[in-house]
Each structure stands twice: as structure tokens, then as C-alpha cells.
Amino acid sequence: MAENAAAQGSGSEYNFKLYRYSPSLPAAVVSLVVFGILTGLHSLRLLRARAFYFLSFTIGGLFQTIGYGGRIWSHYDDLAIGGFVMQAILILIAPALYAASIYMILSRLVRTVGGEHLCLVPVRWLTRAFVIGDIISFSLQAGGGGIQSGGTLQLYQTGEKIIVAGLICQILVFGFFVTTSALFHRRLIQSPTAKSRSNSIPWRRHLYVLYITSGLILVRSVFRVVEYLQGNDGYLISHEIFLYVFDTMLMALVMVIFLMYYIQDLLGSCGTKPRERLEMANSQHYEIEGART
């Protein structure tokens, strides 16, 4: 890819490079270790809490870990297409997987406090609407990243445009999500439900966690849009520090926040909590076994 791009750019002022710096080995190793540990901890919490709406979030952490493995590879061979594509795509799309879990949390929180009538979007469509938008964003970013690896400068630039479209889609969907969450928050304060008055449901804290993590992902997405709009020879993409400040650190912070304030025991679409569904399944199993004996 680098050779093809350089050849195509030799007759113009455009000078394509996979990297405009030597990828830092210490930064990549530290990032891999941090995301590896955070992903491992999230996996344990997910299994213990049976909060499977965090599955895509945890997979996103795995993508981050593998992605920084690609940057380690690129440190030793910054012309290798494999390492470049691995880190470019996986680090790029991981936040879309975080977002999918965040969207699912809101719908479950609405059900848990009995606030379906206060939500801007009907609850039965809430998760579907935002996750569909997230899938579109994810597909555009992943597809654009795949096109970028096609081996020519033209394909790289086409991939850039598709990625920008995916990131803008993510920003718009997240913006509407935050608006929906804030409106629900205000309505619930003005017209509290019986369940929301219960101290057993820290719904305010849950919403603030969603606001903060959504804000961090939004900042990161805006950074990525600006980075790609500047092009392969832009200032942001030419300085590695910006990746670690506006992407790595922010996404690691999102994972840390959800570990510190883990959101679990929320009602699913069937109106039961994960632990209750497990207990129901076990009780039904024992009833069946008892009937057989």
C-alpha cells in the first residue's frame, strides 16, 4: 500500500505515509496492558452480574487490546500493512461497541424506574433505534478502514471519507441519545415514579455515568473527524501524542468509570433482572427434575 500510494503521489504534491512518526513502543505496550487488564476485569464483572448488555462493551475492550498490539507490531515494522490495518480499524471501531452497551443501559434503566411514559422514544424502540444507528456508524467505520487497506492512494482517500461519514453518524446518534436521556431525566425529576423514589435504585448516578461516558466518546469522535478531515499529512495524525490523549486516555477512562460505577440488576425487555432470570431458570429446572422423579 505504501509503495503504491507513494508511486501515485510522486507526480503530485501529495505524499502518503502509513505513519509520519515511529510508533512509540512504551506507549503501545502500556496501552495494551491497561486495556487488557480493564477488559479482563469487565469480563469478570459481566459474568458475576449476568449483565450481558455489557458484552459488546467488553468486546470493545478486547478490540482496543488487540489494536495496540498492532501498534507494537508497527513499531518494529512501520511499513507492514498488517500491523497498520489492525491498529487503525480495531482502535477506530471499539468505541462504537461501547456505545451499543450504553444505549441498552438507558432502555433498561427506564423500565427499572417505571418511567416508560416519560421517555421521548417509546421504550420498545429505544434500544433498537440507537443500536441501528450504532450499527450503521460501526459498518461505515469498519468498511472505510477495510477500503483504506486496498493498496492505492485513491482507495485510502475513499476510505477516509467513509470513515468520516461513520464518525459523523456516531456523533449525531450520540447527540440525540444524550438529548433523550436528559429529557427523560428532567421529566422523571418533575414527575417521579414510585420506583424512582426508592433508594434501592441509584438512577441519578446511573444517568450521570451515561452522561460522562457519552461525553468522553463524543469528544473522541470529534477529534477523529478533525483528524481524518485534515488528511494523511494533517497535523493531528502526524503527531502520535494526540492519539493517546484524545483517544486512548479517554476510552480507558470510559472503561474505568464503568468499573467504578457498574450498572447492573436492570430490568430487561421481559421485565426481569438478570439474576432473577437465572433464578427462574434454575427453579424451572428443579421443578422439571422433580416431576420426572
Backbone bond lengths (Angstrom), bond angles and torsions (degrees), N, CA, C in turn:
res aa  C-N    CA-C-N  psi(-1)  N-CA   C-N-CA  omega(-1)  CA-C   N-CA-C  phi
1 M - - - 1.467 - - 1.515 111.49 -
2 A 1.346 115.10 -46.23 1.463 118.94 -178.21 1.514 111.11 -62.32
3 E 1.356 115.30 -40.84 1.460 118.71 -178.31 1.524 110.52 -68.26
4 N 1.353 116.01 -42.37 1.458 119.36 179.68 1.512 111.05 -63.39
5 A 1.331 115.49 -43.26 1.459 119.75 -178.45 1.514 110.71 -65.04
6 A 1.328 115.78 -41.47 1.461 119.56 180.00 1.518 110.34 -63.36
7 A 1.338 114.76 -38.62 1.464 118.54 -179.70 1.512 111.21 -65.95
8 Q 1.344 114.87 -40.95 1.456 117.49 -179.44 1.517 111.22 -71.15
9 G 1.344 115.77 -27.79 1.451 118.45 -177.69 1.511 113.32 -88.89
10 S 1.332 117.18 -4.68 1.459 119.42 -175.90 1.515 112.42 -66.48
11 G 1.340 115.91 -25.66 1.452 118.62 -178.76 1.506 112.88 -93.44
12 S 1.311 117.02 5.34 1.458 120.77 -179.14 1.513 108.33 -135.50
13 E 1.322 115.26 -177.39 1.449 119.97 -179.81 1.523 112.41 -83.94
14 Y 1.311 116.93 -7.03 1.470 120.00 -177.12 1.528 109.12 -79.58
15 N 1.326 116.20 125.90 1.453 122.37 -178.94 1.517 108.89 -119.53
16 F 1.336 117.10 96.99 1.459 121.41 -176.38 1.529 111.44 -82.57
17 K 1.354 115.22 139.20 1.461 121.89 173.73 1.521 108.40 -143.60
18 L 1.352 115.99 144.31 1.459 118.94 174.61 1.527 109.82 -61.63
19 Y 1.311 116.13 -48.12 1.462 122.61 177.24 1.523 109.40 -130.96
20 R 1.303 115.75 143.65 1.467 120.73 175.74 1.525 109.95 -106.93
21 Y 1.310 114.72 25.14 1.466 123.06 176.27 1.528 106.22 -162.24
22 S 1.310 116.81 169.35 1.450 120.49 173.77 1.523 107.84 -90.83
23 P 1.349 118.78 115.25 1.463 121.06 -176.54 1.531 111.53 -53.25
24 S 1.309 116.02 130.67 1.465 122.04 -176.90 1.528 111.17 -69.89
25 L 1.317 116.25 123.92 1.462 120.74 177.75 1.531 111.74 -70.60
26 P 1.348 120.14 -48.44 1.473 119.42 179.52 1.531 112.72 -58.29
27 A 1.338 117.30 -42.77 1.466 120.28 -178.83 1.522 110.94 -64.23
28 A 1.329 116.65 -41.13 1.466 120.58 -179.23 1.527 110.73 -68.32
29 V 1.328 117.29 -41.14 1.465 121.04 -179.76 1.528 110.65 -65.33
30 V 1.328 116.59 -46.24 1.467 120.41 178.93 1.530 110.33 -60.75
31 S 1.322 117.01 -42.52 1.462 120.94 179.94 1.522 111.10 -64.46
32 L 1.323 116.91 -42.95 1.466 120.60 178.19 1.526 110.50 -60.51
33 V 1.321 116.74 -44.92 1.473 120.61 -179.28 1.523 110.66 -64.97
34 V 1.334 116.85 -45.00 1.470 121.00 -178.55 1.523 110.76 -61.73
35 F 1.330 116.97 -50.12 1.461 119.43 -178.89 1.530 111.05 -68.78
36 G 1.326 117.31 -32.73 1.460 119.88 176.51 1.520 111.48 -63.20
37 I 1.329 116.89 -44.88 1.466 121.03 178.51 1.523 110.87 -65.44
38 L 1.330 116.78 -46.68 1.465 120.40 -179.47 1.531 111.42 -61.87
39 T 1.328 116.81 -40.03 1.463 120.53 179.05 1.521 110.68 -66.18
40 G 1.333 116.66 -40.13 1.458 120.55 177.30 1.523 111.68 -62.43
41 L 1.326 116.56 -43.65 1.467 120.85 178.94 1.527 111.34 -65.37
42 H 1.329 116.25 -40.30 1.463 119.41 178.02 1.527 110.86 -65.82
43 S 1.305 117.42 -35.40 1.466 120.70 178.09 1.530 110.50 -62.96
44 L 1.319 116.40 -42.56 1.466 120.71 178.50 1.526 110.94 -64.81
45 R 1.326 116.82 -45.02 1.455 120.36 -179.87 1.527 111.04 -63.24
46 L 1.324 115.76 -40.88 1.464 120.45 179.65 1.529 110.90 -59.70
47 L 1.320 116.52 -45.93 1.466 120.74 -177.55 1.524 111.46 -69.40
48 R 1.329 116.97 -39.83 1.459 119.97 -179.57 1.513 112.07 -69.15
49 A 1.331 116.95 -40.71 1.465 121.37 -177.41 1.529 112.49 -86.22
50 R 1.340 117.05 -10.87 1.462 122.03 -175.00 1.532 110.43 57.15
51 A 1.325 116.31 29.49 1.474 121.72 -178.58 1.523 108.50 -91.27
52 F 1.319 116.33 77.64 1.455 120.21 -172.16 1.522 113.05 -75.53
53 Y 1.347 116.94 -5.62 1.455 118.17 172.08 1.531 110.87 -71.18
54 F 1.335 116.99 -7.34 1.457 121.36 174.15 1.533 111.86 -93.25
55 L 1.319 117.75 6.06 1.467 120.26 -177.45 1.520 111.66 -63.23
56 S 1.343 117.48 -48.88 1.467 119.59 -179.37 1.530 110.38 -64.53
57 F 1.328 116.74 -35.06 1.464 121.31 176.77 1.527 110.34 -59.93
58 T 1.320 116.11 -45.69 1.462 121.46 -179.26 1.529 111.26 -66.72
59 I 1.330 116.55 -38.59 1.469 120.08 176.04 1.528 109.51 -62.83
60 G 1.341 116.68 -37.25 1.461 120.01 176.15 1.524 111.56 -59.34
61 G 1.335 116.60 -40.10 1.466 120.14 176.24 1.516 111.70 -63.33
62 L 1.335 116.29 -37.75 1.463 120.28 177.00 1.524 110.63 -64.69
63 F 1.325 116.82 -41.27 1.463 120.51 177.27 1.529 110.80 -60.18
64 Q 1.327 116.50 -42.37 1.464 120.13 178.13 1.532 110.08 -59.73
65 T 1.305 116.57 -45.77 1.467 121.22 -178.38 1.528 111.19 -59.30
66 I 1.335 115.58 -48.72 1.465 119.88 179.68 1.528 110.27 -65.48
67 G 1.338 116.00 -38.29 1.462 120.28 -179.41 1.520 112.28 -59.45
68 Y 1.322 116.96 -42.60 1.471 118.92 178.99 1.525 111.38 -73.78
69 G 1.329 116.32 -20.96 1.459 119.01 168.85 1.526 110.30 -63.76
70 G 1.345 115.44 -36.46 1.465 120.04 175.54 1.513 112.22 -63.76
71 R 1.333 116.92 -34.59 1.469 119.52 178.40 1.532 110.79 -71.69
72 I 1.321 117.20 -31.09 1.469 119.70 173.80 1.527 109.27 -64.27
73 W 1.326 115.97 -44.19 1.458 121.32 176.60 1.530 109.61 -57.81
74 S 1.321 116.40 -44.98 1.465 120.25 -178.80 1.520 112.71 -65.96
75 H 1.325 117.53 -26.87 1.469 119.31 176.83 1.526 110.29 -61.88
76 Y 1.318 115.99 -39.95 1.461 120.32 -178.26 1.524 112.79 -83.28
77 D 1.342 116.16 -23.47 1.469 119.97 178.08 1.520 108.03 -149.66
78 D 1.340 115.90 89.97 1.470 119.26 -175.44 1.519 113.54 -78.71
79 L 1.337 117.68 4.84 1.464 121.36 173.76 1.525 112.05 -106.68
80 A 1.346 116.70 -1.05 1.462 120.81 -178.93 1.530 110.16 -75.23
81 I 1.322 116.72 123.60 1.457 121.61 -179.41 1.524 110.74 -65.65
82 G 1.334 116.94 -39.10 1.457 121.16 -176.94 1.522 112.83 -57.64
83 G 1.326 116.54 -50.27 1.457 120.51 -179.82 1.512 112.18 -64.05
84 F 1.334 116.42 -40.70 1.466 120.82 -179.95 1.519 111.53 -63.59
85 V 1.348 116.94 -48.69 1.458 120.89 -178.61 1.528 110.85 -64.99
86 M 1.336 116.85 -40.17 1.460 121.11 -179.66 1.525 111.22 -57.67
87 Q 1.327 116.45 -50.59 1.458 119.19 -177.62 1.540 111.97 -74.04
88 A 1.324 116.45 -36.48 1.464 119.83 -176.78 1.528 111.44 -64.87
89 I 1.337 117.10 -45.80 1.459 120.20 -176.05 1.525 112.32 -78.19
90 L 1.338 117.48 -49.05 1.465 119.94 -173.13 1.529 112.63 -67.49
91 I 1.332 117.58 -41.30 1.465 119.90 178.21 1.528 109.97 -69.31
92 L 1.325 116.66 -31.64 1.458 121.32 -179.18 1.524 111.95 -68.79
93 I 1.344 117.87 -44.56 1.461 120.53 -171.21 1.527 113.58 -91.65
94 A 1.326 118.47 -12.84 1.468 120.55 -177.22 1.533 113.23 -54.64
95 P 1.344 120.08 -44.41 1.469 119.36 -179.92 1.524 113.90 -61.11
96 A 1.320 118.73 -26.09 1.459 120.64 176.54 1.526 110.21 -65.06
97 L 1.331 117.12 -31.57 1.461 121.41 176.27 1.529 110.67 -73.93
98 Y 1.331 116.75 -36.30 1.468 119.43 172.48 1.530 109.45 -58.59
99 A 1.329 115.11 -45.42 1.461 120.65 -176.02 1.526 111.52 -60.56
100 A 1.323 117.48 -37.93 1.470 120.52 -178.97 1.527 110.76 -58.72
101 S 1.327 117.05 -42.61 1.465 120.44 178.40 1.525 111.31 -67.87
102 I 1.323 116.62 -40.11 1.466 120.77 179.20 1.531 110.35 -60.56
103 Y 1.328 117.21 -41.38 1.461 120.76 178.76 1.531 110.67 -63.62
104 M 1.329 116.99 -41.97 1.463 120.25 -178.78 1.525 111.76 -67.41
105 I 1.319 117.25 -31.35 1.459 121.15 179.94 1.526 110.82 -63.87
106 L 1.333 117.33 -41.83 1.461 119.90 -177.61 1.528 111.49 -60.64
107 S 1.323 117.99 -46.47 1.463 120.15 -178.11 1.527 110.80 -62.72
108 R 1.326 116.92 -38.53 1.461 120.29 178.25 1.524 112.06 -69.39
109 L 1.324 116.10 -35.30 1.457 120.17 177.70 1.532 110.86 -66.05
110 V 1.331 116.05 -40.88 1.469 120.48 178.12 1.522 110.10 -59.76
111 R 1.326 117.22 -45.30 1.461 121.02 178.94 1.529 111.33 -65.01
112 T 1.316 116.41 -39.83 1.459 120.69 -175.97 1.525 112.17 -62.61
113 V 1.334 117.36 -37.57 1.472 120.39 -179.88 1.533 111.79 -92.11
114 G 1.332 117.03 1.74 1.465 120.24 179.38 1.515 112.91 67.09
115 G 1.341 116.12 36.92 1.458 119.84 -175.99 1.507 114.22 -109.32
116 E 1.327 117.05 30.96 1.461 119.73 -178.26 1.525 112.56 -56.71
117 H 1.335 116.60 -36.72 1.469 120.93 -177.21 1.530 112.48 -73.72
118 L 1.317 117.12 -9.89 1.466 121.24 -178.14 1.524 113.11 -98.86
119 C 1.317 116.82 -5.54 1.465 120.88 -174.15 1.527 111.07 -88.60
120 L 1.320 116.32 137.12 1.461 122.14 -179.77 1.519 111.70 -60.77
121 V 1.324 116.35 -42.02 1.462 122.44 179.07 1.526 108.16 -102.11
122 P 1.337 118.48 132.42 1.470 119.83 177.38 1.529 110.47 -51.78
123 V 1.330 116.48 135.41 1.461 120.32 -172.38 1.520 111.90 -59.61
124 R 1.328 116.61 -35.54 1.471 118.15 -178.38 1.526 111.61 -64.86
125 W 1.353 116.38 -20.38 1.467 120.58 178.89 1.533 112.37 -105.59
126 L 1.322 116.65 -7.87 1.460 120.27 -171.77 1.522 112.23 -58.78
127 T 1.328 116.26 -57.25 1.464 119.65 -179.50 1.524 110.97 -64.10
128 R 1.329 116.52 -43.64 1.466 120.28 -177.57 1.526 111.54 -59.36
129 A 1.326 115.87 -46.37 1.469 119.77 -176.38 1.522 111.55 -61.29
130 F 1.337 116.73 -48.31 1.456 119.56 -177.11 1.528 112.27 -73.74
131 V 1.331 116.60 -36.75 1.467 118.98 179.59 1.523 110.52 -68.79
132 I 1.333 117.48 -36.39 1.476 119.55 175.94 1.523 110.21 -61.48
133 G 1.346 115.93 -44.91 1.463 119.25 175.64 1.510 111.91 -60.54
134 D 1.333 115.99 -37.57 1.459 120.41 179.14 1.525 111.07 -67.96
135 I 1.331 116.44 -38.72 1.467 120.26 178.33 1.526 110.86 -63.77
136 I 1.334 115.80 -41.04 1.467 119.61 177.49 1.525 110.01 -61.46
137 S 1.337 116.23 -46.50 1.465 120.98 178.67 1.525 111.02 -60.88
138 F 1.334 115.90 -46.40 1.465 121.97 179.51 1.529 110.65 -59.38
139 S 1.334 116.02 -46.39 1.467 120.54 -177.25 1.524 111.66 -63.96
140 L 1.337 115.95 -41.64 1.466 119.54 178.88 1.525 111.16 -64.11
141 Q 1.335 116.83 -43.56 1.460 119.65 -179.30 1.524 111.42 -67.27
142 A 1.340 116.15 -45.27 1.465 119.56 179.41 1.525 110.91 -66.15
143 G 1.345 116.48 -41.80 1.454 120.11 178.82 1.518 112.14 -64.92
144 G 1.333 116.02 -41.94 1.462 119.69 177.07 1.519 111.81 -62.72
145 G 1.336 115.67 -40.63 1.462 119.00 177.51 1.519 112.13 -63.88
146 G 1.341 115.48 -38.26 1.465 119.08 177.62 1.519 112.33 -66.18
147 I 1.327 116.22 -40.37 1.473 120.34 178.59 1.525 110.20 -64.82
148 Q 1.331 117.37 -36.77 1.462 120.92 179.75 1.522 112.06 -59.38
149 S 1.333 116.52 -28.77 1.462 119.75 -178.28 1.523 112.54 -84.88
150 G 1.339 117.09 9.83 1.463 121.04 -175.95 1.504 116.16 -68.60
151 G 1.332 117.87 -17.49 1.450 119.13 172.68 1.514 115.98 105.94
152 T 1.341 118.27 1.42 1.460 119.72 178.39 1.530 109.19 -131.29
153 L 1.316 114.83 157.87 1.460 120.38 178.89 1.525 110.74 -64.05
154 Q 1.331 116.85 -39.42 1.464 120.41 -179.40 1.529 110.74 -61.71
155 L 1.339 116.77 -43.83 1.458 120.36 178.79 1.528 110.91 -65.67
156 Y 1.313 117.26 -37.07 1.466 120.48 178.99 1.526 110.26 -62.68
157 Q 1.305 116.10 -45.31 1.466 119.78 -179.30 1.527 111.44 -68.37
158 T 1.344 117.27 -35.72 1.463 120.41 175.33 1.525 110.14 -63.94
159 G 1.343 115.77 -43.00 1.461 120.63 177.75 1.519 111.71 -60.80
160 E 1.327 116.92 -38.20 1.467 121.17 177.69 1.523 110.94 -58.66
161 K 1.324 116.57 -45.32 1.465 120.76 -178.58 1.523 111.30 -64.59
162 I 1.330 116.47 -39.55 1.467 119.98 179.15 1.521 110.33 -67.20
163 I 1.331 117.06 -40.52 1.462 120.80 178.23 1.523 110.78 -62.54
164 V 1.317 116.91 -43.47 1.471 120.70 178.12 1.522 109.89 -59.87
165 A 1.334 117.50 -41.65 1.470 121.11 177.87 1.525 110.09 -61.01
166 G 1.334 116.62 -42.01 1.458 120.85 178.69 1.519 112.40 -64.52
167 L 1.334 116.22 -41.23 1.464 120.43 179.16 1.526 111.66 -67.43
168 I 1.329 116.89 -40.32 1.465 120.18 177.08 1.528 110.46 -64.03
169 C 1.332 116.00 -39.50 1.461 120.55 175.91 1.525 109.87 -59.82
170 Q 1.329 116.83 -43.34 1.461 121.38 178.87 1.526 111.48 -62.07
171 I 1.317 116.88 -41.50 1.466 121.18 179.50 1.527 110.56 -64.55
172 L 1.332 117.45 -43.83 1.466 120.88 -179.88 1.522 111.33 -64.43
173 V 1.334 116.27 -44.40 1.466 119.84 -179.96 1.526 110.29 -64.68
174 F 1.334 116.98 -43.14 1.458 120.66 178.76 1.524 111.09 -64.19
175 G 1.333 116.46 -39.69 1.452 119.76 178.46 1.522 111.69 -60.95
176 F 1.332 116.98 -43.27 1.460 121.07 177.84 1.526 110.68 -67.11
177 F 1.328 116.49 -36.31 1.463 121.06 178.21 1.529 110.92 -62.80
178 V 1.330 116.78 -47.04 1.466 120.52 179.50 1.530 110.07 -62.95
179 T 1.330 116.82 -39.88 1.469 120.84 177.42 1.526 110.53 -61.76
180 T 1.322 117.06 -45.14 1.460 121.90 178.73 1.525 111.05 -61.97
181 S 1.340 115.99 -43.00 1.466 120.34 179.49 1.520 111.40 -64.28
182 A 1.333 116.80 -44.18 1.468 121.11 -178.23 1.522 111.17 -65.94
183 L 1.338 116.95 -39.21 1.462 120.44 178.94 1.523 110.53 -66.15
184 F 1.325 116.12 -42.82 1.467 119.91 176.18 1.527 110.56 -61.47
185 H 1.322 116.73 -42.60 1.468 122.68 178.66 1.537 110.17 -57.33
186 R 1.320 117.22 -48.81 1.460 121.49 -178.03 1.528 111.29 -64.56
187 R 1.330 116.01 -43.54 1.466 119.54 -179.64 1.529 111.37 -65.39
188 L 1.327 116.43 -36.72 1.468 119.92 -179.78 1.528 111.00 -68.61
189 I 1.324 117.11 -34.38 1.467 120.70 175.89 1.529 110.41 -67.78
190 Q 1.344 115.59 -41.61 1.462 120.12 -179.01 1.530 112.55 -72.14
191 S 1.338 115.90 -35.68 1.468 120.30 -179.02 1.523 109.28 -131.80
192 P 1.326 117.64 73.15 1.460 120.83 -176.65 1.523 112.70 -63.43
193 T 1.306 116.33 143.00 1.460 121.75 176.09 1.526 109.00 -89.66
194 A 1.313 115.84 166.82 1.463 119.70 179.78 1.533 111.06 -60.96
195 K 1.324 115.62 -40.32 1.465 119.69 -179.25 1.521 111.72 -69.31
196 S 1.337 117.02 -34.45 1.468 119.40 -178.88 1.526 111.53 -69.51
197 R 1.349 117.47 -21.96 1.459 120.57 178.16 1.528 111.93 -77.47
198 S 1.309 115.38 -15.15 1.461 119.99 -179.62 1.524 110.43 -73.34
199 N 1.318 116.07 134.05 1.468 120.65 179.20 1.522 112.58 -73.12
200 S 1.335 116.68 -8.18 1.462 119.92 -178.57 1.526 112.34 -76.80
201 I 1.337 116.65 -12.44 1.465 120.28 -179.37 1.531 108.96 -117.38
202 P 1.332 118.13 101.62 1.482 120.41 179.79 1.522 111.80 -78.79
203 W 1.337 116.50 61.46 1.461 120.52 -171.67 1.528 112.14 -66.47
204 R 1.331 117.82 -32.30 1.468 119.58 177.76 1.527 110.40 -62.95
205 R 1.320 115.62 -46.07 1.467 119.48 178.80 1.527 110.78 -61.55
206 H 1.334 116.56 -42.03 1.460 119.92 179.32 1.527 110.92 -59.84
207 L 1.319 116.86 -43.11 1.469 120.23 -179.56 1.525 111.33 -66.62
208 Y 1.336 117.13 -40.04 1.464 119.32 178.87 1.534 110.58 -64.73
209 V 1.330 116.55 -36.04 1.469 120.37 175.83 1.524 109.86 -62.29
210 L 1.336 116.82 -42.89 1.465 120.34 178.39 1.525 111.19 -64.20
211 Y 1.342 117.12 -40.17 1.468 120.33 179.16 1.525 110.51 -61.94
212 I 1.330 116.44 -48.70 1.467 120.82 -175.07 1.522 110.90 -64.89
213 T 1.332 116.53 -48.24 1.468 119.52 -178.20 1.527 111.07 -67.01
214 S 1.329 116.86 -37.96 1.470 119.57 177.19 1.521 110.44 -63.88
215 G 1.344 116.12 -40.32 1.463 120.16 178.30 1.511 112.26 -62.43
216 L 1.328 116.53 -40.46 1.470 120.24 179.12 1.526 111.05 -64.36
217 I 1.332 116.60 -41.76 1.467 119.85 179.15 1.523 110.57 -68.38
218 L 1.327 116.70 -35.77 1.472 119.85 177.11 1.523 111.33 -63.55
219 V 1.329 117.10 -44.66 1.471 120.75 178.22 1.521 109.73 -59.50
220 R 1.306 115.59 -45.14 1.464 120.15 179.54 1.531 111.36 -62.02
221 S 1.334 117.50 -40.96 1.459 120.93 -179.37 1.526 111.39 -66.87
222 V 1.326 117.00 -39.26 1.467 120.57 177.17 1.530 109.56 -63.47
223 F 1.319 116.42 -42.59 1.468 119.92 176.67 1.523 111.09 -57.64
224 R 1.329 116.39 -45.09 1.460 120.14 -178.56 1.532 111.82 -65.13
225 V 1.328 116.57 -38.44 1.468 119.60 177.95 1.523 110.09 -61.06
226 V 1.336 116.23 -48.18 1.465 120.43 179.65 1.524 110.32 -61.89
227 E 1.325 116.49 -41.30 1.465 120.99 -179.99 1.523 111.27 -59.28
228 Y 1.330 116.28 -47.61 1.464 119.26 -178.38 1.518 112.31 -72.64
229 L 1.327 117.71 -32.70 1.465 119.75 177.91 1.525 111.37 -66.28
230 Q 1.323 117.45 -29.86 1.465 120.75 178.21 1.523 111.66 -71.79
231 G 1.328 117.41 -19.23 1.458 120.25 177.99 1.517 113.56 88.77
232 N 1.317 114.79 176.98 1.464 121.50 -176.07 1.521 113.31 -64.14
233 D 1.327 116.89 -23.12 1.459 119.97 179.87 1.531 111.47 -106.59
234 G 1.352 116.56 18.74 1.459 120.93 -179.09 1.520 112.98 -72.28
235 Y 1.331 115.37 166.14 1.467 120.95 -176.48 1.532 111.46 -67.16
236 L 1.328 116.90 -43.26 1.463 119.93 -176.17 1.526 112.33 -65.92
237 I 1.328 116.52 -47.69 1.458 119.51 -177.73 1.531 112.26 -71.52
238 S 1.339 116.16 -17.23 1.474 120.54 -179.54 1.525 112.49 -85.68
239 H 1.347 116.89 -7.30 1.465 120.58 -178.99 1.531 108.82 -125.61
240 E 1.302 116.48 111.10 1.459 123.00 -172.70 1.526 113.20 -60.78
241 I 1.315 117.06 -29.51 1.455 121.29 -175.94 1.522 112.05 -57.03
242 F 1.335 117.24 -33.82 1.468 120.30 -178.07 1.524 111.70 -66.68
243 L 1.328 117.33 -35.23 1.465 120.85 176.82 1.520 110.20 -60.23
244 Y 1.334 116.03 -45.23 1.467 119.87 -175.71 1.530 112.41 -74.99
245 V 1.317 117.50 -28.32 1.466 120.21 179.73 1.525 111.28 -80.39
246 F 1.342 116.86 -47.63 1.459 120.49 -171.95 1.524 114.46 -98.52
247 D 1.316 117.96 -1.84 1.463 120.31 176.57 1.531 109.77 -126.33
248 T 1.326 116.40 -66.04 1.463 120.48 -175.43 1.524 112.67 -55.76
249 M 1.316 117.29 -54.99 1.462 120.94 -176.24 1.528 111.79 -64.37
250 L 1.321 117.57 -41.38 1.459 120.42 -178.98 1.525 111.59 -66.42
251 M 1.332 117.36 -41.71 1.460 119.79 -178.86 1.531 111.82 -72.72
252 A 1.326 116.84 -33.42 1.468 119.65 174.25 1.529 109.48 -65.18
253 L 1.325 116.57 -38.98 1.462 121.08 179.01 1.525 110.91 -64.30
254 V 1.329 117.65 -37.57 1.464 121.20 176.08 1.530 110.08 -58.97
255 M 1.329 116.97 -44.84 1.459 120.65 -179.54 1.529 111.18 -66.89
256 V 1.333 116.95 -38.05 1.465 121.00 178.92 1.527 110.41 -65.16
257 I 1.317 117.39 -44.03 1.468 121.48 -179.18 1.523 110.70 -60.47
258 F 1.323 116.80 -43.35 1.465 118.92 -179.92 1.523 112.34 -71.51
259 L 1.314 118.03 -20.96 1.458 120.11 172.48 1.528 111.11 -75.74
260 M 1.330 116.04 -41.27 1.463 121.13 -178.95 1.534 111.19 -69.85
261 Y 1.319 116.66 -37.47 1.464 121.21 -177.60 1.526 108.27 -123.99
262 Y 1.319 114.83 66.63 1.463 120.19 -174.82 1.525 110.16 -68.02
263 I 1.309 116.49 130.65 1.459 122.16 -177.79 1.522 108.64 -100.03
264 Q 1.320 115.89 110.11 1.457 120.49 -176.92 1.530 110.37 -138.62
265 D 1.331 115.67 177.72 1.465 122.38 179.05 1.527 112.53 56.01
266 L 1.338 116.37 41.52 1.454 120.71 174.87 1.525 109.52 -98.81
267 L 1.324 116.61 151.18 1.456 121.06 -178.91 1.521 110.96 -71.60
268 G 1.320 115.53 134.75 1.455 120.53 175.83 1.513 111.13 -88.59
269 S 1.326 116.68 -168.47 1.464 120.98 -177.12 1.519 112.36 -66.10
270 C 1.349 116.85 -23.47 1.457 120.29 179.39 1.522 112.33 -90.12
271 G 1.349 116.65 2.39 1.462 120.50 175.16 1.512 114.83 82.50
272 T 1.321 117.67 15.96 1.459 120.83 177.83 1.516 109.88 -125.70
273 K 1.328 114.77 158.39 1.451 120.71 178.52 1.524 109.72 -86.99
274 P 1.347 118.26 159.95 1.463 120.51 -179.15 1.519 113.02 -54.97
275 R 1.330 117.62 -44.41 1.462 120.33 -179.17 1.530 111.01 -66.93
276 E 1.339 116.21 -37.91 1.448 119.36 178.75 1.520 111.16 -65.22
277 R 1.344 116.89 -39.21 1.471 119.98 178.44 1.523 110.30 -63.96
278 L 1.347 116.14 -37.83 1.460 119.90 178.97 1.522 110.35 -66.36
279 E 1.349 116.07 -43.17 1.463 119.87 179.59 1.524 110.89 -64.99
280 M 1.345 116.91 -39.89 1.453 120.78 178.14 1.524 111.09 -62.94
281 A 1.337 115.42 -42.37 1.461 119.86 179.53 1.527 110.40 -63.31
282 N 1.335 116.55 -41.84 1.470 120.56 179.72 1.520 111.18 -65.64
283 S 1.347 116.06 -42.68 1.468 119.51 -178.94 1.524 110.58 -64.84
284 Q 1.348 116.61 -40.10 1.460 119.92 177.96 1.524 110.85 -64.03
285 H 1.333 115.63 -36.28 1.462 120.16 179.04 1.524 110.12 -63.86
286 Y 1.337 116.00 -45.58 1.459 120.00 -178.87 1.521 111.13 -66.75
287 E 1.355 116.36 -35.95 1.462 119.36 177.96 1.516 110.90 -63.89
288 I 1.331 116.05 -41.79 1.462 120.52 178.93 1.515 110.65 -65.10
289 E 1.334 116.32 -43.54 1.458 120.42 179.27 1.523 110.73 -63.67
290 G 1.368 115.58 -39.28 1.465 119.14 179.73 1.513 111.41 -66.22
291 A 1.325 117.02 -37.94 1.463 120.75 179.63 1.522 110.99 -65.94
292 R 1.328 115.97 -35.25 1.471 119.82 -179.69 1.526 111.88 -67.91
293 T 1.353 113.97 -34.61 1.465 117.96 -178.26 1.529 111.00 -84.24
